[in-house]
Amino acid sequence: MRNVVVFAVAVLIGTFVLACNKKEGDGGAASAANKSYTVRGIVKGLPNKGLAQANIHHEAIPSFVGRSGEVDGMMSMSMSFGVGEGVSLADIAVGDKVEFSFEVAWSSKPPLTLTKISKLPADTEIEISGH
């Protein structure tokens, strides 16, 4: 069963990476509007000398709209997010449970940007897989 889950996650990540590499002219970024989401997760990495983005293992996002403009949903996974202007990570540490908002702008680099983040109580139940 674990191998099936690992395979499914690998396929989903591969699909996401391919989608992020599409060009605007191929029905990608131009066909999907920018979207915002608020979700909870566990911080896995923070920007530092070796990491340019925050890495957060987030809960599933059933309403996630992919590059095609269709609601694809997204399972729980670790993802990297750019840190938006005015977003402070000063009180956030690796291992913290957080609620965060991010914007998806397929034509931007990076396409996923944190717009808000706040620490949750340590005993908050977070529904994630494979962390």
Helices and strands as residue ranges (DSSP letters): H 2-20, G 24-26, G 29-31, E 35-45, E 54-58, E 77-83, E 97-104, E 112-119
